[in-house]
Amino acid sequence: MRFIDNMAKPVARWLKVDSERGVTAIEYGILAALITLAIIVSVTLLGTNLSATFNTIATKVKTT
């Protein structure tokens, strides 16, 4: 969580958030954004690999 703390505090200062509640909300927002990014990247890669697998299977089915 040190990474999130290091990112959230400058953002909180920039937004002029003085309370710990605001900093915590920013930390959760950054964490949610990073998780969302990881999900999008993994789904994109999985979709590409899955498409290639289906194309390989389709080609083999056509040739038999």
Backbone hydrogen bonds, N-H to C=O, Kabsch-Sander energy under -0.5 kcal/mol:
donor,donor_aa,acceptor,acceptor_aa,energy
5,D,1,M,-2.5
6,N,2,R,-2.5
7,M,3,F,-1.5
8,A,4,I,-2.9
9,K,5,D,-2.0
11,V,7,M,-1.2
12,A,8,A,-2.8
13,R,9,K,-2.3
14,W,10,P,-2.4
15,L,11,V,-2.4
16,K,13,R,-0.7
17,V,12,A,-3.1
18,D,16,K,-0.6
23,V,19,S,-1.5
24,T,20,E,-2.7
25,A,21,R,-2.2
26,I,22,G,-2.1
27,E,23,V,-2.4
28,Y,24,T,-2.5
29,G,25,A,-2.1
30,I,26,I,-2.6
31,L,27,E,-2.6
32,A,28,Y,-2.6
33,A,29,G,-2.1
34,L,30,I,-2.3
35,I,31,L,-2.3
36,T,32,A,-2.5
37,L,33,A,-2.3
38,A,34,L,-2.2
39,I,35,I,-2.3
40,I,36,T,-2.5
41,V,37,L,-2.4
42,S,38,A,-2.3
43,V,39,I,-2.6
44,T,40,I,-2.2
45,L,41,V,-2.4
46,L,42,S,-2.6
47,G,43,V,-2.6
48,T,44,T,-2.1
49,N,45,L,-2.4
50,L,46,L,-2.7
51,S,47,G,-2.3
52,A,48,T,-2.1
53,T,49,N,-2.1
54,F,50,L,-2.5
55,N,51,S,-2.3
56,T,52,A,-2.1
57,I,53,T,-2.3
58,A,54,F,-2.8
59,T,55,N,-2.2
60,K,56,T,-2.0
61,V,57,I,-2.3
62,K,58,A,-2.0
63,T,59,T,-1.6
64,T,60,K,-0.8
64,T,61,V,-0.5
